[in-house]
């Protein structure tokens, strides 16, 4: 898709399980031309967003020069994650792992739909990585459900996103083993029954 993209950014934090706060910027020739030909008036930019120097793209940024000092351990971790990705079979293998994990959750939800459902009702809009689920519980009971799983050290940080409807979220990305997702499913039922008093 590179012929359609002028500027692309991504982070290895989520999908490859890396440290947060690091990202990659890819600029097309057209984006570089725009940076070099347009200077906005009276619009100061923080240093981190300054990609030009004296009217030209600051090539040093794209050759390893840093704006702020990144952790080299994080960069090395990313290189290791890319090596791991290659060893599995590349991006298609990562996608398959996430889809296999989602399939485990999908099967569980279909067998327990009286109390647990996907937040995204349309399967076409469901994420195979950050899987969000609603429960037949009040917001307070969902907090209790999350706290139970945390206390048992079964699932950490499983509460729904702050701005989302009351829900839980399960990371099913490629860094998670399918057997671990399978092992989590009975715990969801256990926590639900505990909170409901079943």
Secondary structure as GFF3:
##gff-version 3
##sequence-region A 1 198
A	DSSP	three_ten_helix	2	4	.	.	.	ID=ss1
A	DSSP	beta_strand	7	10	.	.	.	ID=ss2
A	DSSP	beta_strand	24	27	.	.	.	ID=ss3
A	DSSP	alpha_helix	29	37	.	.	.	ID=ss4
A	DSSP	three_ten_helix	47	49	.	.	.	ID=ss5
A	DSSP	beta_strand	52	53	.	.	.	ID=ss6
A	DSSP	beta_strand	56	57	.	.	.	ID=ss7
A	DSSP	three_ten_helix	59	63	.	.	.	ID=ss8
A	DSSP	alpha_helix	72	88	.	.	.	ID=ss9
A	DSSP	alpha_helix	91	111	.	.	.	ID=ss10
A	DSSP	beta_strand	116	118	.	.	.	ID=ss11
A	DSSP	three_ten_helix	123	125	.	.	.	ID=ss12
A	DSSP	beta_strand	130	135	.	.	.	ID=ss13
A	DSSP	alpha_helix	139	151	.	.	.	ID=ss14
A	DSSP	beta_strand	168	171	.	.	.	ID=ss15
A	DSSP	alpha_helix	178	196	.	.	.	ID=ss16
###
